[in-house]
């Protein structure tokens, strides 16, 4: 006994109309057309799996294959009856050795290529939990995709974002500001209806949030840098001033390491300056 299909198997006359031209997500047919329109409307939604476990499995197999070929080559060299072939490859007539070397070359090219691609996949930024949850909410609310085909969103530790994060601090401020604006200003949500007509979907692409986030970040950094100077001018005791300088430096570095992806050397430079 088969259940009802999740997606329509045939299009009605209304559904067979011309492709959407307005660009709204809901103008696309339910299923992958609408889901891909959602992903394309917001770059951080380009979230996919690394498949780290599968990559590790394949790397181990390719590595073992090379180890076997390496052992075969060593055995062939040990059995070589004409030592001159080992010292002058131009006249080597050992067909078995030449065949193994050819297989080693092909296997190494494949191994190196897969190593490079795996390294690239591992250097991609982890997907933001906020963006992953947004996709989950949309999938659950629309129900136009098969559950087993969207289950990749449940692999939190394996998800990556294809969009490079240039400034983690600004991104965090942008997320916080956008959430507050959506929460307290209904008009802000309505101003983005050109992307989606669904009242539960909010995708903002304007420059306002980014500018406000950068402004707040500048104010925070300025406060952290200048506040100790003001306090030290008020305090006259040398020991207290030293304590204030040490405390402010520690707080500044903690904020810097928490909001950004600064390296250890960058934190040291920031602390000394």
Buried (B, 14 or more C-beta within 10 A) or exposed (E): EEEEEEEEEEEEEEEEEEEBEEEBBBBBBBBBBBBEBBBEBBEBBBBBBBBBEEBEEBBEEBEEBBEEBEEBBEEBEEEBEEEEBEEEEEEBEBEEBEEBBEBBEEBEEBBEEBBEEBEEBEEBEBBBEEBBEBBEEBBEEBEBBEEEEBEBBEBEEBBBBEBEEEBBBBBBBBBEBBEEBBEEEEEBBEBBEEBBEBEEBBBBEEEEBBEBBBEBBEEBBEEBEEBBEEBBEEEEEEEEBEEBBEEBBEEBBEBBBEBBEBEEEEBEEBEEE
